[in-house]
C-alpha cells in the first residue's frame, strides 16, 4: 500500500511539473505572439486573442492526436496537418519576433547573439508547449505500475474458478442469457479485447482499464456484468473442446 501511495505521489508531482512547464512555455510564446499581433495591425483587445488561436490550437490538436490514436489514418493525417501548420506558424512568428528585435538592438551594451541563434532559441517555447501537453496526456494514460497490494486485489477481481461455481445452475447456461439489456454490443465487443487476468480468467480491472484507455466511462456494476459474460463465454468454449476431441476419432473411423 505504501509503495502504491509513493508511486501515486510521484506521478502527481510529474503531472504538476509538466503542467507548470506548459504554463511557462505558453506565457513565453504568448508574449511574442501578442507583439506580432500588434505589428500586423490587429487592434485593441483582439491582440490578446491572437496568441490563443495559434498556441491554443497546438495544445488542443496534440490532445486530439492522442485521443484519435486508433482512428483511421486519413483522420489522423488531417489532424497532423493542422497541428503541424499551427506549430510551424508559432515557431516562425516567435523566431521572426526575436530576430527583428535583435536587429534593432545591435548597438547596445550586453550580450549580443546572431540572428540564427536568437531565432532558434525563440522556437523552444512553442515546441515545449506542444511537448508538455503530449507528455501530460501520456502520463495520464499510463499511471504508475501496480504494487503487490494491487496484484492481490487484481486476483480478487478475477472471475472465480469453474470448480468453485460448479453448483451454480447459471454456470452452464448460454452466456448470452446473462447479458444485461443496457449493455450494447459495441461495449461487449470492446470488453472482449481486454487482456485476461490470472489463470486466464476474465478480469474486471482489465476491462475497466480497456474502457478508460479509450476515454470511455464504465461503472463497477457494468464491469462486473461484462466480466461475468466474458467468463461464461470462456467456460463455454472450454467445455466444447473435449467434445470436439471426442467427436474427432469417431468421424475419422
C-alpha positions in Angstrom: 0.0 0.0 0.0 2.9 2.3 0.9 4.5 1.6 -2.5 1.3 2.5 -4.3 0.9 5.8 -2.4 4.5 6.7 -3.2 4.0 5.9 -6.8 0.8 8.0 -7.0 2.5 10.9 -5.3 5.4 10.7 -7.8 3.0 10.6 -10.7 1.1 13.6 -9.3 4.4 15.5 -8.9 5.4 14.8 -12.5 1.9 15.9 -13.7 2.2 19.1 -11.8 5.7 19.8 -13.2 4.6 19.1 -16.8 1.6 21.4 -16.3 3.8 24.1 -14.9 6.2 23.8 -17.8 3.3 24.1 -20.2 2.2 27.3 -18.5 5.6 28.9 -18.7 6.1 27.9 -22.3 2.7 29.3 -23.2 3.5 32.5 -21.4 6.8 33.0 -23.3 5.2 32.2 -26.7 2.1 34.3 -25.8 4.2 37.4 -25.2 6.0 37.1 -28.6 2.8 36.4 -30.5 0.9 39.3 -28.9 3.6 41.7 -30.1 3.4 40.2 -33.5 -0.4 40.8 -33.4 0.3 44.5 -32.8 2.9 44.5 -35.6 0.3 43.1 -38.1 -2.1 45.9 -37.0 -4.6 43.8 -35.0 -6.5 46.3 -32.9 -7.3 46.7 -29.3 -8.2 43.7 -27.1 -8.0 41.3 -30.1 -4.2 41.3 -29.8 -4.7 39.3 -26.6 -6.8 36.7 -28.5 -4.3 36.2 -31.4 -1.8 34.0 -29.4 -4.7 31.9 -28.1 -5.7 31.0 -31.6 -2.3 29.7 -32.5 -0.9 28.1 -29.3 -4.3 27.1 -28.1 -4.8 25.1 -31.3 -1.5 23.4 -30.8 -2.5 22.2 -27.3 -5.9 21.0 -28.4 -4.5 19.4 -31.6 -1.9 17.4 -29.6 -4.7 16.2 -27.3 -6.8 15.2 -30.3 -3.9 13.2 -31.8 -3.6 11.1 -28.6 -7.3 10.5 -28.4 -7.5 9.5 -32.1 -4.6 7.1 -31.9 -7.0 4.3 -33.0 -8.7 6.4 -35.7 -8.3 5.8 -39.5 -5.0 7.1 -41.0 -6.9 9.6 -43.0 -8.4 11.3 -39.9 -5.1 11.2 -38.1 -3.3 12.6 -41.1 -5.7 15.5 -41.3 -5.2 16.4 -37.6 -1.4 16.1 -38.1 -1.5 18.6 -40.9 -3.5 21.1 -38.8 -1.2 20.7 -35.8 1.9 20.9 -37.9 0.7 24.1 -39.6 -0.1 25.7 -36.2 3.2 24.7 -34.8 5.2 26.0 -37.8 3.3 29.2 -37.7 4.0 29.7 -34.0 7.7 28.8 -34.4 8.0 31.2 -37.4 6.3 34.1 -35.6 8.4 33.6 -32.4 11.6 33.4 -34.4 10.8 36.4 -36.6 9.8 38.5 -33.5 13.1 37.6 -31.8 15.3 38.3 -34.9 13.7 41.7 -35.6 14.2 42.8 -32.0 17.8 41.5 -32.2 18.5 43.5 -35.3 17.2 46.7 -33.7 19.3 46.4 -30.6 22.7 45.5 -32.1 24.3 48.7 -30.8 23.5 48.4 -27.2 25.5 47.1 -24.2 25.5 43.5 -23.0 25.4 40.1 -24.7 24.5 40.0 -28.4 23.7 36.9 -30.3 23.5 36.3 -34.0 20.1 36.2 -35.7 20.1 32.4 -36.2 20.8 31.7 -32.5 18.1 34.1 -31.4 15.6 32.6 -33.8 16.4 29.0 -32.8 16.2 29.7 -29.1 12.8 31.5 -29.5 11.4 28.4 -31.1 11.8 26.4 -27.8 8.7 27.9 -26.2 6.1 26.7 -28.8 7.8 23.3 -29.1 7.9 22.9 -25.3 4.2 23.8 -25.1 3.2 21.0 -27.6 5.6 18.5 -25.9 4.3 19.3 -22.4 0.7 18.7 -23.5 1.7 15.4 -25.1 3.7 14.3 -22.0 0.8 15.1 -19.7 -1.6 13.0 -21.7 0.8 10.1 -21.9 1.4 10.1 -18.1 -2.4 10.3 -17.6 -3.0 7.3 -19.8 -0.2 5.2 -18.3 -0.3 5.5 -14.5 2.2 4.1 -12.1 2.8 0.4 -12.1 0.7 -1.6 -9.6 2.3 -2.7 -6.4 1.9 -6.0 -4.5 -1.4 -4.9 -3.0 -2.8 -4.1 -6.4 -1.7 -7.5 -7.7 -3.6 -9.2 -4.8 -6.6 -7.1 -5.5 -6.5 -8.0 -9.1 -6.6 -11.6 -8.1 -9.7 -11.0 -6.2 -11.3 -9.2 -9.2 -10.7 -12.2 -11.5 -13.7 -14.4 -12.1 -13.8 -17.4 -9.8 -12.7 -20.8 -10.9 -15.2 -23.1 -12.6 -14.8 -25.7 -9.8 -15.9 -23.1 -7.2 -19.1 -22.3 -9.1 -19.9 -25.8 -10.3 -23.1 -25.9 -8.2 -24.4 -22.7 -9.7 -27.2 -23.5 -12.2 -26.3 -20.4 -14.2 -22.7 -21.6 -14.9 -23.8 -24.0 -17.7 -26.3 -21.7 -19.3 -25.9 -19.8 -22.6 -23.5 -16.9 -21.9 -25.7 -14.5 -23.9 -28.6 -15.2 -21.4 -26.5 -13.2 -18.8 -26.0 -10.2 -21.0 -27.8 -7.1 -19.4 -30.1 -5.3 -21.7 -28.4 -2.0 -21.1 -25.0 -3.2 -22.3 -24.6 -2.5 -26.0 -23.0 -5.0 -28.4 -20.3 -2.4 -29.1 -19.3 -2.2 -25.4 -19.4 -6.0 -25.1 -17.1 -6.3 -28.2 -14.7 -3.8 -26.6 -14.7 -5.8 -23.3 -13.7 -8.9 -25.3 -10.4 -7.1 -26.3 -9.4 -6.7 -22.6 -6.5 -9.0 -21.6 -7.3 -11.9 -19.3 -6.3 -11.9 -15.7 -4.6 -14.6 -13.6 -5.1 -18.2 -14.7 -6.7 -17.0 -17.9 -9.8 -15.7 -16.1 -11.8 -12.6 -17.1 -10.7 -9.6 -15.0 -12.9 -6.7 -14.1 -9.8 -4.4 -13.6 -8.5 -5.2 -17.1 -12.0 -4.5 -18.6 -12.1 -1.1 -16.8 -8.6 -0.3 -18.0 -9.5 -1.1 -21.6 -12.5 1.2 -21.5 -10.6 4.1 -19.8 -7.8 3.8 -22.4 -10.4 4.7 -25.0 -11.7 7.6 -22.8 -14.9 5.8 -22.1 -16.5 5.7 -18.6 -17.6 2.4 -17.0 -19.0 1.7 -13.6 -18.1 -1.2 -11.4 -21.5 -2.8 -11.8 -21.3 -2.8 -15.5 -17.7 -4.0 -15.4 -18.7 -7.0 -13.2 -21.5 -7.9 -15.6 -19.2 -7.8 -18.5 -16.7 -9.9 -16.6 -19.4 -12.5 -15.9 -20.4 -12.6 -19.6 -16.9 -13.0 -20.8 -16.1 -15.7 -18.2 -19.3 -17.6 -19.2 -18.1 -17.4 -22.8 -14.7 -18.7 -21.8 -16.2 -21.6 -19.8 -18.5 -22.5 -22.7 -15.5 -22.5 -25.1 -13.5 -24.7 -22.7 -16.4 -27.2 -22.3 -16.7 -27.5 -26.1 -13.0 -28.5 -26.6 -13.4 -32.0 -25.0 -16.5 -32.6 -27.1 -14.5 -31.8 -30.3 -11.7 -34.1 -29.3 -14.2 -36.9 -28.6 -16.0 -36.5 -32.0 -12.8 -36.3 -34.0 -11.8 -40.0 -33.6 -15.4 -41.1 -34.3 -15.5 -39.1 -37.6 -12.1 -40.5 -38.6 -13.4 -44.0 -38.1 
